[in-house]
Amino acid sequence: MTYTHKRSKKSMLRRFLVCLALMLAICVSWSGYCWYQIEQTLQKAVPTHADVGIVLGAAVWGEKPSPSLQERLNEALSLYQDGYVPYLLVSGGLGEGKKVTEAAAMRNYLIEHGVPAEKILLESQSTSTYENLLYSQQVMEAHNMRDALIISHDYHLARAVVMADSLGMSVSPVGIESKVLFGPYHRSREVLALTHWEFSRFLLHSLHAVILA
């Protein structure tokens, strides 16, 4: 192996390491930004009066809300009882292998805890956070409702608010600190989910700009 060839290999390795370090720095910086968004949204998550409280769906165990979903419902119940919202909109479709929708399980839970059935609106088509908000917006429009509280776990609020903003919804977040979920794990997952949403939106806007160019 010649001296020139050795030097070329070292140069390639150096460039690779520089690129790798740059990529790691970008990933760390972006993760920090997403974490900051989650914390900033949580700081603004103070209950206020609105036309409706939207409860974002989560797992159903059998035909009952899971413990984590019950935490969201208990917060919604408190907001309704304290007069912050006159209606609750439960949002969530049929999970794989389930017999009842998340919305139906949530409605039944709220009725069992004293909320009149006529004060509960259902959105039972959604299978993602974005669809939760999109279809809930349609329910709100059908009932002439203009603003809403988004009720979910604290780690989930930043992405939900960004998505609601993209739909032109007027929302205020209300967060729950879970006693049954492992927070660091779910926050880390949420960083990935928020990254996927922002990257997908960037690609869509870029494609739209290219088409119109």
LUMNUBA-964974 format. One record per residue (C-alpha): x, y, z; residue in one letter; residue number from 1. Coordinates in steps of 0.1 Angstrom, whole numbers, always signed. Layout:
<atoms>
ATOM       X       Y       Z   aa     i
ATOM       X       Y       Z    A   NUM
...
</atoms>
This chain:
<atoms>
ATOM       X       Y       Z   aa     i
ATOM      +0      +0      +0    M     1
ATOM     +15     +33     -11    T     2
ATOM     +19     +64     +11    Y     3
ATOM      -6     +83     -11    T     4
ATOM     -32     +55      -8    H     5
ATOM     -28     +55     +31    K     6
ATOM     -32     +92     +32    R     7
ATOM     -63     +90     +10    S     8
ATOM     -79     +64     +34    K     9
ATOM     -71     +86     +64    K    10
ATOM     -87    +116     +47    S    11
ATOM    -118     +96     +39    M    12
ATOM    -120     +84     +75    L    13
ATOM    -116    +119     +88    R    14
ATOM    -144    +132     +65    R    15
ATOM    -166    +103     +76    F    16
ATOM    -160    +111    +113    L    17
ATOM    -167    +148    +108    V    18
ATOM    -200    +140     +90    C    19
ATOM    -209    +116    +117    L    20
ATOM    -202    +142    +145    A    21
ATOM    -222    +168    +126    L    22
ATOM    -252    +145    +122    M    23
ATOM    -250    +136    +159    L    24
ATOM    -249    +173    +168    A    25
ATOM    -279    +180    +146    I    26
ATOM    -298    +151    +162    C    27
ATOM    -290    +162    +197    V    28
ATOM    -299    +198    +190    S    29
ATOM    -332    +188    +174    W    30
ATOM    -341    +165    +203    S    31
ATOM    -333    +194    +227    G    32
ATOM    -356    +217    +206    Y    33
ATOM    -384    +191    +207    C    34
ATOM    -380    +186    +244    W    35
ATOM    -381    +224    +248    Y    36
ATOM    -414    +226    +229    Q    37
ATOM    -429    +199    +251    I    38
ATOM    -419    +218    +282    E    39
ATOM    -430    +252    +269    Q    40
ATOM    -464    +239    +259    T    41
ATOM    -468    +223    +293    L    42
ATOM    -461    +256    +310    Q    43
ATOM    -489    +272    +290    K    44
ATOM    -513    +244    +298    A    45
ATOM    -536    +262    +322    V    46
ATOM    -573    +255    +322    P    47
ATOM    -595    +282    +307    T    48
ATOM    -631    +284    +296    H    49
ATOM    -640    +269    +262    A    50
ATOM    -669    +256    +242    D    51
ATOM    -658    +220    +246    V    52
ATOM    -631    +197    +260    G    53
ATOM    -616    +173    +236    I    54
ATOM    -603    +141    +253    V    55
ATOM    -577    +124    +230    L    56
ATOM    -580     +87    +230    G    57
ATOM    -556     +61    +242    A    58
ATOM    -556     +23    +249    A    59
ATOM    -588      +4    +258    V    60
ATOM    -585     -27    +279    W    61
ATOM    -614     -50    +270    G    62
ATOM    -643     -26    +269    E    63
ATOM    -629      -2    +296    K    64
ATOM    -605     +27    +294    P    65
ATOM    -569     +17    +303    S    66
ATOM    -555     +33    +335    P    67
ATOM    -537     +59    +314    S    68
ATOM    -569     +68    +295    L    69
ATOM    -588     +70    +328    Q    70
ATOM    -563     +97    +339    E    71
ATOM    -573    +118    +309    R    72
ATOM    -610    +112    +316    L    73
ATOM    -607    +121    +352    N    74
ATOM    -591    +154    +342    E    75
ATOM    -619    +160    +317    A    76
ATOM    -644    +151    +344    L    77
ATOM    -629    +177    +368    S    78
ATOM    -629    +204    +341    L    79
ATOM    -665    +197    +333    Y    80
ATOM    -675    +197    +370    Q    81
ATOM    -656    +229    +376    D    82
ATOM    -675    +247    +348    G    83
ATOM    -646    +252    +324    Y    84
ATOM    -664    +234    +296    V    85
ATOM    -702    +226    +291    P    86
ATOM    -695    +197    +268    Y    87
ATOM    -669    +169    +264    L    88
ATOM    -659    +155    +231    L    89
ATOM    -643    +120    +233    V    90
ATOM    -621    +111    +203    S    91
ATOM    -608     +77    +193    G    92
ATOM    -616     +50    +168    G    93
ATOM    -616     +12    +169    L    94
ATOM    -582      -3    +179    G    95
ATOM    -569     -35    +164    E    96
ATOM    -587     -65    +179    G    97
ATOM    -610     -44    +199    K    98
ATOM    -648     -47    +202    K    99
ATOM    -656     -11    +212    V   100
ATOM    -642     +22    +200    T   101
ATOM    -621     +43    +223    E   102
ATOM    -648     +70    +221    A   103
ATOM    -675     +46    +232    A   104
ATOM    -654     +33    +261    A   105
ATOM    -647     +69    +272    M   106
ATOM    -684     +79    +269    R   107
ATOM    -695     +50    +291    N   108
ATOM    -669     +59    +317    Y   109
ATOM    -680     +95    +319    L   110
ATOM    -716     +86    +321    I   111
ATOM    -708     +62    +350    E   112
ATOM    -691     +91    +367    H   113
ATOM    -721    +114    +364    G   114
ATOM    -718    +133    +331    V   115
ATOM    -751    +134    +313    P   116
ATOM    -751    +116    +279    A   117
ATOM    -763    +147    +261    E   118
ATOM    -732    +165    +273    K   119
ATOM    -709    +141    +256    I   120
ATOM    -700    +142    +219    L   121
ATOM    -684    +113    +201    L   122
ATOM    -657    +111    +174    E   123
ATOM    -651     +74    +167    S   124
ATOM    -633     +73    +133    Q   125
ATOM    -598     +85    +142    S   126
ATOM    -567     +63    +144    T   127
ATOM    -541     +89    +151    S   128
ATOM    -536    +122    +169    T   129
ATOM    -540    +142    +137    Y   130
ATOM    -572    +124    +129    E   131
ATOM    -584    +129    +165    N   132
ATOM    -582    +167    +159    L   133
ATOM    -593    +167    +122    L   134
ATOM    -625    +147    +129    Y   135
ATOM    -631    +165    +162    S   136
ATOM    -629    +198    +143    Q   137
ATOM    -657    +186    +121    Q   138
ATOM    -678    +176    +151    V   139
ATOM    -672    +211    +166    M   140
ATOM    -682    +228    +133    E   141
ATOM    -714    +207    +132    A   142
ATOM    -723    +220    +167    H   143
ATOM    -712    +256    +161    N   144
ATOM    -683    +254    +186    M   145
ATOM    -654    +277    +181    R   146
ATOM    -628    +269    +208    D   147
ATOM    -617    +238    +227    A   148
ATOM    -595    +225    +255    L   149
ATOM    -572    +196    +244    I   150
ATOM    -570    +172    +272    I   151
ATOM    -541    +147    +272    S   152
ATOM    -509    +137    +290    H   153
ATOM    -483    +164    +294    D   154
ATOM    -458    +148    +270    Y   155
ATOM    -485    +146    +242    H   156
ATOM    -496    +182    +243    L   157
ATOM    -469    +199    +221    A   158
ATOM    -476    +177    +191    R   159
ATOM    -513    +179    +196    A   160
ATOM    -512    +218    +197    V   161
ATOM    -490    +220    +166    V   162
ATOM    -514    +197    +147    M   163
ATOM    -544    +217    +159    A   164
ATOM    -527    +250    +148    D   165
ATOM    -521    +234    +113    S   166
ATOM    -558    +228    +111    L   167
ATOM    -567    +264    +121    G   168
ATOM    -583    +253    +154    M   169
ATOM    -585    +276    +184    S   170
ATOM    -573    +254    +213    V   171
ATOM    -558    +255    +247    S   172
ATOM    -539    +226    +262    P   173
ATOM    -546    +209    +295    V   174
ATOM    -520    +183    +306    G   175
ATOM    -520    +154    +330    I   176
ATOM    -488    +141    +347    E   177
ATOM    -493    +104    +346    S   178
ATOM    -490     +82    +377    K   179
ATOM    -492     +50    +357    V   180
ATOM    -469     +57    +327    L   181
ATOM    -431     +59    +327    F   182
ATOM    -426     +96    +317    G   183
ATOM    -390     +95    +302    P   184
ATOM    -399     +67    +279    Y   185
ATOM    -431     +84    +266    H   186
ATOM    -413    +118    +262    R   187
ATOM    -386    +101    +242    S   188
ATOM    -411     +85    +220    R   189
ATOM    -429    +118    +216    E   190
ATOM    -397    +135    +204    V   191
ATOM    -396    +109    +176    L   192
ATOM    -433    +114    +168    A   193
ATOM    -429    +152    +168    L   194
ATOM    -399    +148    +145    T   195
ATOM    -419    +126    +121    H   196
ATOM    -447    +152    +120    W   197
ATOM    -424    +182    +114    E   198
ATOM    -404    +163     +87    F   199
ATOM    -435    +151     +69    S   200
ATOM    -450    +186     +70    R   201
ATOM    -417    +200     +56    F   202
ATOM    -417    +175     +28    L   203
ATOM    -453    +183     +19    L   204
ATOM    -447    +220     +18    H   205
ATOM    -415    +215      -3    S   206
ATOM    -434    +193     -27    L   207
ATOM    -462    +219     -29    H   208
ATOM    -437    +247     -36    A   209
ATOM    -420    +226     -64    V   210
ATOM    -454    +218     -80    I   211
ATOM    -464    +255     -80    L   212
ATOM    -430    +267     -92    A   213
</atoms>
